Amino acid sequence: MAKFLFIYRDPVEKKGPELSPEEMQAHMQQWWDWLGQGSQEGWVTEFGDALQPDVKIVRPDHSVLDGPHPESKELIGGYSIVEAADFATACEHAKGCPIFQSGGSVEVRAVANLSPPTE
């Protein structure tokens, strides 16, 4: 089994209706249900977490900038680690993600699994 990183992205310009507390709770329950099912089935190995919107970028000259950059078209909302036989299977798992209901997307990236050198 290979490891994959699911990166949850939302468009910056997304302008949808504000959710009531009840709607937000129902939406979050969909996430927990989807991730919980994946965990029970064995393909979600790490739920990951949501990310705060504050971003700092450290440049090669060691300067620190606020981010994200204005030219960004998407915000990264969170991540999860999953296992799957191949990219196609990982993408099939991603298709059940609740983020699509709000116009978001799931970026699926293979983890390189580099090992540190042994002595």
Buried (B, 14 or more C-beta within 10 A) or exposed (E): EBBBBBBBBBBEEEEEEEEEEEEEEEBEEBBEEBBEEBBEEEBBBBBBEEBEEEBEEEEEEEEEEEEBEEEEEBBBBBBBBBBBEEEEBBBEBBEBBBBEEEEBBBEBEEEEEEEEEEE
